[in-house]
Structure formats: C-alpha cells, structure tokens
Amino acid sequence: MSLKPPTQKILLIEDDDNISGPLKWALESRNYSVTHINKGDDAIHYLERASKDSFNLVLLDLMLPGANGWEILIKIRSLSNTSNWPVVMLTAIDDEMSQTRALYDGADDYVVKPFSMNVLLARIEANIRKKSSSILQDLDLHFTDGEFESLSKREKEILAYIVKGYSNKEIAQLAYINEITVGNHISRMFQKLKVANRTQAAVLALKYGLIES
C-alpha cells in the first residue's frame, strides 16, 4: 500500500475574488483542501460549529464585510475547538502597529498584500509544520511501541486509511464494514495510542513509521 500524508485543510477567509480565486487554485494544485468564506459574519458562524480537526490552518483577511479580521481572530483564539489553529493574516494594511496587534492577538504570521505566491505557500507550509511538530512533542511524552503493537489488525488497517486522509464513510466502503463500526475502531485506537484526534494519530504513524508502505 502506498501511503501519502493526510491532506492539509485550509480555511480561507477573504472577500476579494481576485485574491481568493488564484490562491485557492494554487493551494488545491498542491493537494491542500480549501474551504473559502467571503463574509466575516459567515466565518464567525462557521467557526462556532467547527471541530478541532476541521482545519490545519486559517488564512484570514482583515478587511471583510460584516465581522472584520480582528473579531474573527479573537473568536478563533477564544473557542476551545479552534484555539490551536495556526492563523496567517492576509492584508493590505502594512504598518507596524497592525502587525504588532495581530501577533499579540494570536496570529502566527502576517503577510502583506500584494504578496508573492511562492513566499505565502512557503509560510503556510512552515506554520503547518510548526504545529505538527508541537503535536508530536506532546505525543512523544507518552508514546511507546507497545501501544502500537496492541492495535488489532483491523485497527492498523484503519490507521493506514486515516494517514491517507480518508473519511469514516470512505474507510467503511474500503474495509467493507459499516460507518458505526469504523467509529468504534477509531475510538479504541485513539485510546491505545493515547491520542485525541485523527491528526495526532496520523502524525504519530508517519513519524514512527507505524504503517508499512
């Protein structure tokens, strides 16, 4: 089985179609999954319903119709399910005060428009990598080989599918079992590996080579 890292999911909050269109295309051409929202109020409502695994990074404009980028950044950091997501600000506001405020309010990076697409993509990858490294450091504190060996053959199979980025529904179809059974296997797997979500499970599997390629 040839495995690839799980697809990274990006939330793009940007109202300028001249920016969001090319940026979405560039990201998707590099195998990112992109959800685009162009209104601040819609973004707030979306965040309130999001789960911890919804996204790996947020690209956030400052000037938006409805709620602005400052309000959205504060919302991201205030919600338990979104507080740890990396946030990269995208804005035409190029002054030291705004950059300082964004970083103090919890932004991980600040990119001024117009930007180089290659530089932005490099910053996105760097921020996702930094977050993955942080996740891994937490996992390293308590992971042992014995926990992986305690997984059943079916649980290892499902872990491989998680690494490839498949949803529970897709795993059920590939493994010829129902979706509820998949969920039960995943819950037991998380307990054995001492992880809290799919991202942590995938990072652990890739780091330690737990799944045969």
N, C-alpha and C positions, 0 to 999 in steps of 0.2 A: 504494500500500500504506500503510495507516495503522498506524504503529508506536506501541508503548507501552513504557515502561521494563520491564526484566525483573522478574518477581515476586520480591519480597524474601522470603527464607526464614528463619523464626524457630524456634529450638529452645526450647520452654517446659518447664522442669523444675520442677514444682510438684505437691505431693501433695494440696492442698486443692481438692476439686471445686467448691466454692463460689466459688473464685477462678479456677481454670483454665477452667471452662466458659464463664463470661461473657467472660473475657479472650480465649479462643480465638475465640469468636463475633465479638467486636469487631474483632480483628485480621483475621480472614478476610473480614469485611464491608468492610474497607479494602484488599482484594486481597493481603494477606500470606498466605503458605503457612506453616502452623503444624504442627510435629511436637511432640506432647505426651508427656512421660515423667514418671511419678509416683513412681518409686523411685530412690534415689541409686545403688545398685549397677547398675541397668539403664542409668542415664545414663553411668556410667563405661565399661561395655562398649560402649555405642553410640559414645561419643567415640573409643574406640580403633580403631574401624573407619571413622570418618568421613574424608571427603576435604576438601581446602581449600575447595571450593565448596559443601559441604553446607549451610552456613547463613551468613546475613549478620549474625545477632545471636543471643545467648543471654539468655533471661530465667531467672534462677536463684534459687530459694528457698534459704534457709539451713538450715531445719529439715526434714529429709527422712528417711524410713525407709531404713535402710542407710547408705551413704556420705552425709555431710552436704554442705552447700553449700561449706564451706571446702575440703574434699577435692576436690570437683568443680572448683572454681575453679583450684586448683593443678594439677589434671590438664589442664584446658584450656590453661593457660599453658605446661605442660611438653611438650605434644605439638606437633610441628612443623606438622602439618596444621590444628591448631585455635588455635595460639598468638596469631594476629592477630584472632580473632573478638572483636567488642565484647561485653562481658558487663554486663548490668544486674541487680543484685541486687534481689530482691523479698523483703522480710522484715518480720516484726512486731517485730524487735529494734531498738529505737530508742535507741541510746546512742552516744556519741561514739567510744568505744573500738572498737566493732564496725564502725562506718563507716570509721574510720581504718584498721583492719586490712584491711577489704575492698579499699579503694583501694590500699593498699600491696601487697596480694597480687595485684593486677592487675585488679580490677573497674574498669569505666569509669564506672559510675553506681551509685547506691544509693537505692532507693525504699522508703519505709516503708509497711507496711500499717496501716490501710486507706488506699488511695490514690485519687486522682481518675483516672478512666479517661482523660479528655482530657489530663491532665498526663502520665500514663505514655505515652500514644501519642505525644505531642509529644517526649518524651525518647527514645523508640525511634527516631523519625524523625531526631532530631538526631544520635544516635550512629551510625546507619547513614550519614547524610550526611557526618559527620566521617570515617568510614572510607573512603567513596568519594572524598572529597577527598584523603585521604592516598594512595590508589591512583593517583589522577590526577596528583598531584605527581610520583610516581615515573615515570609514563609520559611526562610532559611532558619529562623529561630527554633522551629519545632519539627521540621520535616526529617524523616528517616526513611531509609529504603524499605523497612519493614511495613510501613504504611502502604506503599505501592504494592508490595507483594501480597498484602491482604485483600486486594481487589480481586473480584471474580473475573473470569474470562469475559463475561458479558460487560462488566463494568469497564474493563480495559478497552474493549471494543468501542464502547460509547465515549470513553475519554478521547480516543483517536478521532471520532467524529466531531467532538467538541473542538479539538485542536484545528480541525479543518473548517470550522465555522458553521457547521450545520445546526439548524434549529431542532427543537424536540420533535416537531412534526416530520421533518426530513429524516431524522435519525430513526423514528418509528417506521417509516417506509423502507429505509435501507436495511434495518435489522429485523424486519417482519414481526414487529411487536406493536402494541398499541401505545399511544402517547402517554397515558397514565403510567404504564409500566416503565417507560423511559424516565419519566419524572421521579419515580420511586428509586430506580437505579442511580440516578444522578444524586439524589439526596443522600443515599448511603455512601456513594463515592466521596462526596464532599466531607462527610463525617470522618471517613477513613483517612483522607488526605489532609484533614484539618484546614480546609479552605472554605471560603464563604460564598464563592460565586464561580461562574464559568471562566471568567478572565483569569482568576487566580489558578484554577485547575489547568488551563491551557499554558499559562506562563510556567508553572511548575513542570508540566510534562515536557515542554520544549527545552527548558533549562537543563534538566537532568536526563534527557533522552529516555523518558519512561516508555515511549511508544516506538515500536520498531518501524523503520521506514521501508 
